[in-house]
Amino acid sequence: MKTAERHQLKHNEVADTLQDVFGRIESNRKTLFAAIVAILVVGGAAAAMMYVSGQKNDKASAMLADAVAVTEAQVVPPIAGVPGQPPPPPPPAGSYPSDAARMEAALPKFIAAAEAFPSTESGISARYRAAALLATLGRAPQAREQYQKVAAADGRGLYGRMSQLALAQLDVQDKKYDTAIAALRELSLDAKGDLPIDAILVQLGQACVAAGKPTEARQALERVTTEFATSPYAADARKTLDSIKGS
């Protein structure tokens, strides 16, 4: 075969190959275009979702911060006036006459943040703080309701487990000892959690004492004195153990 013919044949092979590739691309052009559009749409949707989620988290954080600011406001008890003397100066702006008044002012703000953004971290934190305020104000049933919502929303999260601990404390107050002991025992087995096991064991021991179960109490408290001998809760554990000797 002549050199010119070989070159021509080679040229035809390359041309045919290119034509075949072009034909394949052309035949799949619509499919490829649709796939690219789908990728862009999905990517745009994901970006939009991230933007909306970010906006939601920002609003939730702002509402939480507003509520926290109230809890940190100054408490200035009112000064009684003295007859014949100039009236006392007015309290500083943004202050409250008592701790109770300050808590009452913060409570609806925490509830509002929790209700507006219940699934965000800030919303869950707000609900937990609201529950704690209600418990401090002596409104145990309302506190229990809020703690239960946090436990349901946060599950094995920190706020969820803290709420479970708080619910166990409320059960002890209500003399629902078996329920409290079961919850505290389960929490004490979560060695990888964020809650201090030694503190939970002390509460478990005290709940067992209140329930009239000294043997179970000793088991929990002795774990503190042996496994957590340097714990700040060890002294409380030893004190409770001393009180149940001979039981």
PyMOL commands that set and color helices and strands:
alter all, ss='L'
color gray80, all
select helices_A, chain A and resi 3-27+29-71+99-116+121-136+140-154+158-173+177-188+197-210+214-227+234-243
alter helices_A, ss='H'
color red, helices_A
deselect
rebuild
show_as cartoon
